[in-house]
Amino acid sequence: MKRIYSCLVENRSGVLAKVAGLFWRRCFNIDSLTVGETEDKTVSNMVIVSSGDERTLEQIEKQLNKKLDIIKVKTFDESEGITQELVLVKIRYNRDNRKDIMENCQIMGARIVDLSKSMMTIKMCDTPERVQMFLDTLKSIRIVELARTGTLAITKIKEQGDEK
Amino acid sequence: MRLKGAQILIEELVKQGVDTVFGYPGGQVLDIYDELYKASDKINHVITAHEQGACHAADGYARATGRTGVVIATSGPGATNLVTGIANAYLDSVPLVAITGNVSINALGRDSFQEVDIVGITQPVVKHNFMVRHVQELEQTIKEAFLIANSGRKGPVLIDIPKSVQTDLCEYGIAVVPRMPDKPKVSYMKEKVLEAIRNCQKPFIYCGGGVISANAEKEVLELSHRLDAPVGLSMMGRTALPDSYEYNLGMCGMHGQYAATKAQAECDLMLAVGVRFSDRATGDINEYTRKCTVIHIDIDKAEFGKNVNSDFCLQGDVKAILQDLLSELKGVRHQEWRNEVEEFKKVVIPDRPGEFCPKNIITAVRKHTNDTTVIATDVGQHQMWTVQFYDFEAPRTLLTSGGLGTMGYGLGAAIGGCIGSGRKRTVLFTSEGSFGMNLNELCTVVSQDLPITVVILNNNVLGMVRQWQGIFYEGRYSQTTLNRKTNYAALADAFGAKGFTASTLDELEKILTETDTGDTGSYVIDCHIDQDEKVLPMIPPGKSIKNIILKD
């Protein structure tokens, strides 16, 4: 089972280490973790995707809530959130596969952001599943370098009862 | 009013009501110690032999008084020497503020002399920690640290203060007083809980350290009366109820009393109050709650479902919840259950031959103490024997390392407990293994003129490990036969205390009479006991009451 924890945390040095340390100490998984500032410079948003059984996922939420550097924790399943992931992938291409790659990019909505005679860098920003789907199409091609952000997530808008 | 950081620290400590601190000076806390010197009429600083001893002393002080213990150490090795003490306080939820110096801000991160990242090192074993980077944050940080340490689920807080922050000047008296977090409103499915309580036939109250933390001893006793329910205690819950109370069955778990563990296994409703269901207390988790409904009451939400799945989880201040429940509950009788429990009580552990056994020694010592005497222990067989055989009557009279199981905890704790109790006679039960770890603190006992009696249950072996080797490793006693030739009586004399050796009950009785000198005199009594004494009963780890070992 996967779950997403969107945490508002104090934007201070050491907080990331504290949160990561908590996951290590309690034997929780981190599937991905993204951190960035929010509209308030003193507060960061940390999105952690984790997996495990129900007991573990519940414990993660409770233990996160105990951390004093964490202001608020929102927990939700993938289906309850808008999730996005960014990937940059540098590949080596040749005349034979160039067309296929470009077609796949077009179908999946990926963009070529850097290009040379033999290499190109493709950018794709989409849901984690679609990003994975796209990367799978590149399997037969030599990937030179790959960087991916991990999942960024926000809860879906519910007009009524939505917080704030 | 512009003050130096170190002055702000001391002023704020005084404002927090701190009158005793434990610690050890050093290069990066010179400014703090300079201010302590000037404030010596307000704050009594107790210097120990080792920072670990200071930390255990602050912990013992906190357990005995309920107030926040304070320990100060210098950077680097001073700070790392606190780590075991901090972890010990964390596992037992003891309110503690540890203050460490560090190198100046501009020297941080350069592997300067005596620099360590103590905030990083202590991270997993503190409730919270701070590095103060600007003197302007200092006042607020100290206020918050004390609030955090002694509210909610209590625990240790570390404040790391670089030397430059101690010497920088700043306006004092401007910080916002942090607000106590609102006590969470007690809300739970009250009707359902009450129904479960009213419908049960075999209620059992399992009472832990949270009851003592919340000062809810009276409420638990009343609940026991009202529900006609026997009470079993976790080790941390020991002293929550007087041993003279007939329905106090004593400790549950691995080395608990048979009746307590049996009643817990046979009940149909367990009211678990302020407990965290440690593996040492539960044994086989599936067997543990097979027959009963569990109502778990605790201040820490994260304890619910961590080790045991409860039917009802009541989060909040234990005292408030119990009062709320009591207001709805009428007195009932469960005579059949009472008869059953009486039968459990009849199962006794046969005495081994020989009168100079732990039980008789502890009972003899008890005759020379009173109900409020603070008792400290180290860790191992003697700890279990103390918890089993000593009659405790008042809360906060037992200082023992529950969660971490720290050998070497006892002497420091006894020092803190003795000072916390107003320098009244304090007794430490220890063994030659545990005592050997931190016996250097005898110098503190003597220099502070503390009325502490150290009773060593000396069996010449690391008894608890040996016991396990005997039962689970076919008697291969690897590295547990100490064969030390230490003369503890002479050692005590050398430290400036008074030492004795006893090999019979008569000898011990004479010594106890001689050392019954009220609240003066520091003594060490070395009691030579048989190396094959066991702690019984014993439930092997991960097993249940079905597998209990009752005799050798």
Interface residues (C-beta under 8 A of the other chain):
Chain A: G14 A17 K18 G21 L22 R25 R55 E58 Q59 K62 Q63 N65 K66 L68
Chain B: V119 G120 Q123 P124 K127 H128 M131 I148 D300 K301 A302 F304 G305 K306
